[in-house]
Amino acid sequence: MTSSHVRPGSAADVVAAPMLAVVEVTAHRPHAASYHAYVQTLNERIVEAATDFGWDARRFAAGDLGVAELLRVTEGASAVVIAGGEDLDPTVWGGRRGYEGEGRHDEEADAGQVALVRRALVRSTPLLGICRGHQVIDVALGGTLVPHLDDDHGTHRGSGPVESLMVDHDVELVPGSRVALALGDTTARVRSAHHQAVGRVGEGLRVVARTADGGIEAVEHETAPITGVQWHPEDRGADRTQLPLLLSFLAEQAAALSRVA
């Protein structure tokens, strides 16, 4: 699925819009139709919001494409969003399978998204990770995950459709961090549904948002324009300003990089 936008102009001076690669796990989940349908609404909202900012926003399914093809088709992207989805295979970060709440894994998607983060680091490509994408950033840079949060610390409670498990909660943002600058505040009311979290923080990352009990809710790289948020700004019940603000900041980072180049 692809959405594109071209800035207005004469036939002689039409400028192609910068490409935003929205990278999801897979375009097919026949084993989980309701979950897949919900994920589609989240990812399409990212595309729609990005298109409103003038991006040529395109969706790519990492697990379906494979590592080499994913890197090839996103070669020209001015920025990347790694969206939410299934748990990463714990063997990627040195964990073990068989943990509580474990579901299906997509090793091909894990490998492709990890490769994207590492390429973004080398190239200083602006990258935003959402939920799983936030965890992919950490793992790609040598971090680990907490494999399962109990009900006292997690924001994924009970069983049922993911949308019904979303929990609204507050996070504290580090003043001066990219996320705080993007959202224009040092506190935010966010919407989450996750049973895993960042454990050991990856190399070059710093924690820029936490829950009241200390849980890691956002990270950013110290030098590269790479940011991850554990929450879902693209959920229909989330604060409607958060996704546009984060995408606007991503666009500013991409524009700054383009001027330097």
C-alpha positions in Angstrom: 0.0 0.0 0.0 1.5 3.3 -1.0 0.4 6.9 -0.5 2.1 9.8 -2.4 2.0 13.5 -2.5 3.6 15.9 -4.9 4.0 19.6 -4.1 2.1 21.9 -6.5 4.1 23.6 -9.2 4.3 23.9 -13.0 5.2 20.9 -15.1 8.7 22.3 -15.4 9.4 22.7 -11.7 7.4 20.0 -9.9 9.5 18.7 -7.0 9.1 15.1 -5.8 8.1 14.8 -2.2 10.5 13.3 0.2 9.9 9.6 0.9 8.9 8.4 4.3 9.3 4.7 4.7 6.7 3.3 7.1 8.0 -0.2 8.0 5.6 -2.7 9.5 6.1 -6.4 10.4 3.9 -8.0 7.7 1.0 -7.3 5.3 -0.5 -10.7 6.1 -1.8 -12.3 9.3 -4.3 -15.0 8.4 -3.9 -16.5 11.8 -4.9 -13.2 13.6 -7.5 -11.4 11.5 -8.8 -9.0 14.1 -5.4 -8.0 15.3 -4.2 -7.5 11.8 -7.2 -5.3 11.0 -6.4 -3.2 14.0 -2.7 -2.9 13.1 -3.8 -1.8 9.6 -5.7 1.1 11.0 -2.7 2.2 13.0 -0.3 2.1 10.1 -2.6 3.7 7.7 -3.1 6.6 10.2 0.7 7.1 10.1 0.6 7.3 6.3 -2.4 9.7 6.3 -0.8 12.0 8.8 2.6 11.9 7.0 0.9 12.6 3.7 -0.7 15.7 5.2 2.9 17.0 5.9 3.9 16.5 2.3 5.7 13.2 2.6 5.5 10.5 -0.1 4.6 8.0 2.6 5.0 4.3 1.6 4.4 1.2 3.6 6.9 -1.7 3.5 6.4 -5.1 5.2 9.8 -6.1 6.5 8.9 -9.8 7.1 7.5 -10.2 3.6 10.3 -8.5 1.8 13.4 -10.0 3.5 16.4 -8.0 4.6 18.1 -7.3 1.3 14.9 -6.2 -0.5 13.8 -4.1 2.4 17.1 -2.2 2.4 16.9 -1.8 -1.4 13.3 -0.4 -1.5 14.0 2.0 1.3 17.3 3.2 0.0 15.9 6.6 -1.1 13.9 7.3 2.1 14.4 10.6 3.7 13.2 9.3 7.0 11.8 6.0 8.5 9.1 5.1 10.9 9.2 1.6 12.3 5.7 0.8 13.4 4.3 -1.5 16.1 3.7 -5.3 15.9 4.6 -8.6 17.4 7.3 -9.2 20.0 10.8 -9.5 18.7 12.4 -13.0 18.9 14.2 -12.9 22.2 17.2 -14.7 20.8 18.0 -11.4 18.9 18.8 -9.7 22.2 20.1 -12.7 24.1 16.9 -13.7 25.8 15.1 -17.0 25.9 11.8 -18.2 24.4 9.1 -19.6 26.6 8.4 -16.3 28.5 4.9 -15.4 29.8 2.7 -13.9 27.1 4.9 -15.0 24.2 3.2 -15.0 20.8 4.4 -15.5 17.3 7.7 -14.1 16.1 8.8 -12.9 12.7 12.5 -13.4 12.5 12.8 -11.9 9.0 11.0 -8.7 10.1 13.3 -8.6 13.2 16.4 -8.8 11.0 15.2 -6.3 8.5 14.2 -3.7 11.0 17.3 -4.1 13.0 19.3 -3.6 9.8 17.3 -0.4 9.0 18.2 1.1 12.4 21.8 0.3 12.0 21.9 1.9 8.5 20.0 4.9 9.9 22.7 5.3 12.5 25.5 5.2 10.0 23.8 7.6 7.6 22.1 9.9 10.2 18.7 9.2 8.6 15.9 10.4 10.8 14.1 7.5 12.3 11.1 7.2 14.7 10.2 3.9 16.4 6.7 3.3 17.8 6.1 0.6 20.4 7.8 -2.5 18.8 9.8 0.0 16.8 11.1 1.7 20.0 12.2 -1.7 21.2 13.8 -2.5 17.8 16.0 0.6 18.2 17.2 -0.5 21.6 17.9 -4.1 20.5 19.6 -3.0 17.3 22.1 -0.9 19.3 22.9 -3.7 21.8 20.2 -3.3 24.4 17.9 -5.8 25.9 14.2 -6.1 26.7 12.1 -7.0 29.8 10.3 -10.0 28.3 7.1 -9.6 30.3 5.7 -7.0 32.6 3.2 -8.1 35.3 -0.1 -6.3 35.7 1.4 -3.9 38.3 3.9 -2.6 35.8 2.6 -3.4 32.3 0.1 -1.6 30.2 -1.2 -4.7 28.5 -3.8 -6.2 30.9 -6.1 -9.2 30.6 -7.1 -10.7 27.3 -9.1 -9.6 24.3 -8.8 -7.3 21.3 -5.7 -5.2 21.5 -7.7 -2.0 21.0 -9.7 -2.8 24.2 -6.4 -3.3 26.1 -5.1 0.2 25.5 -4.3 2.1 28.7 -4.0 5.9 29.1 -1.2 6.9 31.4 1.2 9.8 32.1 4.9 10.0 31.2 7.5 12.4 32.3 9.8 13.8 29.5 13.3 15.0 30.0 13.4 18.8 29.4 15.2 19.7 26.2 14.9 16.2 24.7 13.7 15.8 21.2 10.4 14.3 22.3 9.8 17.1 24.8 10.6 19.7 22.1 8.4 17.9 19.6 5.4 17.7 22.0 6.1 21.1 23.6 5.9 19.9 27.2 7.7 17.8 29.8 4.7 15.7 30.6 2.4 13.8 28.3 -0.8 11.7 28.5 -0.1 8.7 26.3 -1.8 5.5 25.2 -0.2 2.1 25.3 -0.8 -1.7 25.1 2.5 -3.5 25.7 3.7 -6.3 27.9 7.4 -5.8 27.2 9.8 -2.9 27.8 13.3 -1.7 27.2 15.6 -3.3 29.7 19.3 -2.5 29.3 19.6 0.6 27.1 21.5 0.3 23.8 24.8 1.9 23.1 24.5 5.6 22.4 20.9 5.9 23.5 19.6 7.9 26.4 16.3 7.5 28.2 14.1 10.6 27.7 10.7 9.5 29.1 9.6 7.4 32.0 6.4 6.3 33.8 5.9 7.3 37.4 7.3 3.9 38.5 10.4 4.3 36.4 9.5 2.4 33.3 11.3 3.5 30.1 8.9 5.1 27.7 11.1 6.9 25.2 14.7 6.8 24.1 16.8 8.9 21.7 20.3 8.6 20.3 22.9 11.0 21.6 24.1 12.1 18.2 21.9 10.5 15.4 18.3 11.6 14.8 16.9 8.3 16.1 14.0 8.4 18.5 11.7 5.7 20.0 8.4 6.0 21.9 6.8 3.1 23.7 3.3 4.4 23.3 1.0 4.6 20.3 0.4 8.2 19.1 -1.3 6.8 16.0 -4.1 5.0 18.0 -7.5 6.5 17.4 -8.0 7.1 21.1 -4.6 8.9 21.6 -4.1 12.7 21.9 -4.7 13.7 18.3 -1.9 16.2 18.4 0.9 13.8 19.3 1.4 12.0 15.9 1.4 15.2 13.8 3.8 16.8 16.2 6.2 13.8 16.2 6.0 13.6 12.4 6.5 17.3 12.0 9.7 17.0 14.1 10.8 14.1 11.9 10.2 16.3 8.8 12.3 19.1 10.3 15.2 16.6 11.0 15.0 15.4 7.4 14.9 18.9 6.0 17.9 19.9 8.1 19.8 16.8 6.8 18.9 17.7 3.3 20.3 21.2 3.6 23.6 19.9 5.0 23.8 17.4 2.1 
